[in-house]
Amino acid sequence: MTTSTAFILISIVVIVIVAVLVFFVSKNRAENHLTPIASLAFGFILAGILFGEIRLLGYGFMAIGVVIAVVDIFNQGKKK
């Protein structure tokens, strides 16, 4: 296992732990749940990490995820 593969696996495990904490630990608080758009952005960022070996594809997925997350942030800000 190369160093970059180890870093990818560690980052995926950390992201999964954060997702589990957000979804399952705070069930009773509605403001902590991810919106469907944020979940989509989360999926694109995960895909970017998974396809990190192919730089163009990995960075492309991460960029799409970040753009979608920013759009979701603006939408949530307008609602409040």
Sequence and secondary structure as in RCSB ss.txt:
>XXXX:A:sequence
MTTSTAFILISIVVIVIVAVLVFFVSKNRAENHLTPIASLAFGFILAGILFGEIRLLGYGFMAIGVVIAVVDIFN
QGKKK
>XXXX:A:secstr
  HHHHHHHHHHHHHHHHHHIIIIITTT GGGS  HHHHHHHHHHHHHHHTTTSHHHHHHHHHHHHHHHHHHHHH
HHHH 
